[in-house]
Each structure stands twice: as C-alpha cells, then as structure tokens.
C-alpha cells in the first residue's frame, strides 16, 4: 500500500510532536516533514511535494491562509487542510476562498483527522461537523458568488501586504517575505489606505480582523512580540 505523505506546519513544537505521533500510528501515513512558520512550510512543500499539508492559521511570516492560497496556486496537487481553533464563519470562508481542501478543529479526535486526510487525498473536501450549518451555508454562499459580488476592494498582492501589516511585520520584513522592494511595499500600503479609506495602522489591523485575514490571537501575539 502506497503511503500518504504528510507535512505538518504549526509554530508550537508540542502540537507538531503530538500530531506526528498520532499520524505515525496509522500504517499508511508518513510524516515527511515539519514546519514552524509559513515560509518554512512553503519551502518544504516545494522540496518534498507532500500529498497533504496540515497547517495552523496563526503562524509567523506567512499565516496558514496565505500558505493555503500559495500552495493552491503553485502546487495544486498538494491538498491543504487547515487545522484551527477558530469556528467563526470569516475564517472558514477565507480558508475555502484560499483553496484549502479541508477545515478541521484542533480539538478533533484522531479518527476525524484520519478521515479528513483520506477524504482530501481522494479529491474530496472535508469540513468538521463541529462547524455549524449556518457557517457552512455562509461560506458556500461566498464560494458560489461571483468575484463581483464579493466586492473585494483589494488586489491579491494588497491582501497579502495587509495581512503581513496586521501580523506586525515591518516594511522591510514584508519586502523580504514577498521578494519586492521597500518602495513597492510603501506604494501598496498607501493604495490600501486609500481604497479602504483607513489612514492608520490600527485601523488596518481592525479591518484585517473583521474580514478574517488574520485571527485576533495572532495579532495579539505579534504585537506583544513587537513591544
């Protein structure tokens, strides 16, 4: 039987160790690598080409939603499952919009994790039953809507930059992560403020939280580390 190759991405060592131990107890599951942040996850996806990437949302550098979006664009054969503590519709909708094949809660048991991995490797999608019907209806409506109806005022690049701003990444740091110039980052930031009619960083952070680009816990941690 051919193994299902899995990459685990989470910035907490104990969580990665627990997930690895659980997965390795299943005969045809193979954990091929671990990543502690979003940039490392992308590097390992490129190098290892796993069948499945399990990723948290709240991670340094690139969060799990950005990782899912980039993996879906660059490596569509790699199936992404978001493993998160968040049950609200904004994060579920953002995960689906980013191209994630599955959404699982961190308090799920081992049998559900196994079921989700097998489902996505068959080309199916998986959403934990813990997500309410109301939330499911909301994100399905979002997925089925046209881009015009979504009325996203920002471009893909601007959403990437706004996400990193909200995570507390400096202008130089954003330029490094996205491999663009500092001047380009500053230009995008100015355009973001104009499009959203928000003219300060705290306002941008609140917008990112409200629209589900980043979870509040991630923002709290990033800003605490910056202090």
N, C-alpha and C positions, 0 to 999 in steps of 0.2 A: 504494500500500500504506500502510495506516494505521500510524503509529509506535507502538511500545510505550514508554510514558513511565515513566521510572525515577528514583527518588530514592535517593541513596546516603548512608548515615549511618555515620560512623566518626570517632573523635576523633583519628585520625592523618592529617595533611594529605597525606603521601606516598601512603598507601594509597588515599585518596579520589581523588587525581590519577591513580594507576595504574588504578583501576577505571574511572574516567571515560574515560580514553584507550582502554582496551580496549573498552568498550561503544560508544563513538562510532565505532569502526572497523567496526561492524556496521550495515548500511544502514538497517534499520527500527527501530533502538534510539535513543532520545533521552533523555539525562540532563537532567532538568528542574530539578534542584537538589541541593545537598549540605548535610548537617547534621553538626555537630561534637559534638553531645550529644543525649541523649534528648528533652529539652524542645524543642529546635530541630527535631528530627525530627517531633514531633507537630504543631508549628506549621506546618511545611511540608507535611505530609500534609493538614492541614485546608485550607491555602490552595491547594495545587496538585493535590490528588487524583490522584496518580500511579497507574499501573496496578500497579507493583511497587515495594516498598521493600526495598532491601538494607541490612541493619543488622548491625553487630557486637553482641556481647553486652556486652562491657566498655566502657561509656561513662559519662561523668559525668551527674549529675542523675537521669535515668531510664535504666536499663540496657536492652539490647535485648529482653530477655524481657518487661519491663514495657511497653515500646513495642509489642511484638507483641500483647500482651494488650489494650492500649487501642485499637490500630488495629482488631483483630478485633471489638471491641465497638462502636466508634463509626463505623468506615469499613470494613465487611466487604467492600466491592468492591475494596479495596486489598489485594493479595496480598503477604505478608511472607515474605522469605527471610532466615533467619539465616545470616550468614557468620562462622564462628568457627574458632578454633584448637582447640577442645575436642571430643574424640571420646568422652568418657565418657557413660554412659547417663543420668546425672542431668540433664545439660544438654539432651540430645536429648529426654528425656521432658518436661522443663519447657517446651521450645520448642513441642512438639506440644500440650501442655496449654494453652499460652498462645494457641494459634491460628495459629502460623506454618504457612505452606503448604510451606515448603522449609527444608532444613538443608544447608549447604554448608561445606566446609572451606576455610581461607584459602590452602591450597596447591593448590587445584583449578586446572586449566588453563582457558583461555578458552573452549574448546569445551564444557566441562562447565557453565560459568557460563551460556553462551548456551542450552544445552539446558534447564537448570533454569528459567531465566526464561520460556522458551517453554512449558514444561510447566505452570507455575503460572498463566500467563495463559490457558491452555486450561481451567483449573479443576481441574487435576490437582495432586497433591502430588509433591514430589521430595526424595529423601534420597540423599546422596552414597554411591556404592558403597563408599567407604572406611569407612563405619560398619559395624561387624561385624554378622553375623547375630544374635549373642547380644544386642547392644544393640538391634537392630531388634525382636527378639521381646520384649524388656523394655518398650520404650516402647509397642508395640502392645498389650501386656497392660494397661499403665497406661491407655491411651486407652479400651479396651473395658471397663474396670472401672467399676462404679458409683461415684458420689461417696461412698457409704457405705463401700465397700471401700477407697477411697483414704485414708479416715480422716484427712483434713487437719484438725488441731486448730484452725487459724486461719481467720478470715474473709478475704475478698478484701482488704478495707482493711487488716487486720492484716498480711497478707503484703506488701502494698505498703510499709507502715511498717517492717517488719522488714528488708526489702531495703535501704531507704534508711539505716537504722541501721547495717547491716553495711557499707555503702559509705562510712561515716564522715560522713554528712550530719548536721548539728546539728538540734536540736529545732526551732529557728526556721526552718532551711532546709527541713525536712520539711513544716512548716506551710505554707510558701510554695509548695513544689512541688505539694502536694496541695490547696491552697486551703482549708485548715481552720485552726482556732485552735491555738495552742500548747498550751492546756489539753486539747484533744481529743487531740493527739498524745501528751501525757503519760498521759492515761487509757488510750489504746490500748496504749502501751508497758507500763503496769502490768498490763493484761489479758493481753498476750502473755507476759510473765514468769510470770504465774500459770498460764496454760494449758499452757505448756511446762515449768513447774517449773524454770525457769532464771532466776536472780536477779542476773545481772551482764551487762554489755555483751559482754565477751569470749566468754561462753558463748553469747549470742545470735548472735555472729559465727560461731562454730564450727557452730552449728545451721544457719545460712543456707548455709554452705559445704557441709555434709554433705547437705543436701536439694536443692542445686543452684539455690537462689535467686540466688546470685551466685558467680562464679568466684573462686578463690583469688587469681589475679593481679590482679583488680580490687580486692579487699580490700587486698592488699599495697600497691598504688599509692595507694589512697585514704588509708590510714593513714600512709603515708610523706608524703603531701602535707599531712596534718594536723599532722605533727610540726614 
